[in-house]
Each structure stands twice: as structure tokens, then as C-alpha cells.
């Protein structure tokens, strides 16, 4: 975890752009998990309202 944080800190002003990548990586797996676990979650995620 320390090495990952170092890379993020290295970006400096890019820090804002660094968070999105890690979040996106976790988004795909998280989306698939709820879909298979609970279909209701999938609908909630699908509905932007």
C-alpha cells in the first residue's frame, strides 16, 4: 500500500486525476458483485435518479 501512495503523491497536482483510476478499477468488480448477489442493487445502480 505504501508504494501505491507514493505514486499518488508523486503526481502532486495530478492527485485529482489519480483517485479516479483506482475507483474505476474497483467499480467494475463491485458492479458485478451486486448484480450476481442482489438484482435489486443492480437496478438501483442502473437508475441514476
C-alpha positions in Angstrom: 0.0 0.0 0.0 2.9 2.3 0.8 4.2 2.2 -2.8 0.8 3.0 -4.3 0.5 6.0 -2.0 4.0 7.2 -3.0 3.0 7.1 -6.7 -0.2 9.1 -6.0 1.9 11.7 -4.0 4.3 11.8 -6.9 1.6 13.1 -9.2 1.2 16.2 -7.0 -1.3 18.4 -8.9 -2.4 15.2 -10.7 -3.7 13.9 -7.4 -7.2 14.7 -8.6 -6.7 12.5 -11.7 -5.1 9.7 -9.7 -8.2 8.9 -7.5 -10.5 8.3 -10.5 -8.3 5.4 -11.9 -8.4 3.3 -8.6 -12.1 4.0 -8.2 -12.8 2.9 -11.7 -10.9 -0.3 -11.2 -12.9 -1.2 -8.1 -16.2 -0.1 -9.8 -16.3 -3.0 -12.4 -15.8 -5.7 -9.7 -18.2 -4.1 -7.3 -20.9 -3.7 -10.0 -20.6 -7.4 -11.0 -20.7 -8.5 -7.3 -24.1 -6.8 -6.5 -25.5 -7.9 -9.9 -24.9 -11.6 -9.0 -25.6 -11.1 -5.3 -28.7 -9.0 -5.4 -30.5 -7.9 -8.6 -32.2 -5.1 -6.7 -28.8 -3.4 -6.2 -28.2 -3.6 -10.0 -31.5 -1.8 -10.7 -30.6 0.9 -8.1 -27.2 1.4 -9.8 -28.8 1.5 -13.2 -31.3 4.1 -12.1 -29.4 7.5 -12.0 -32.4 9.2 -10.3 
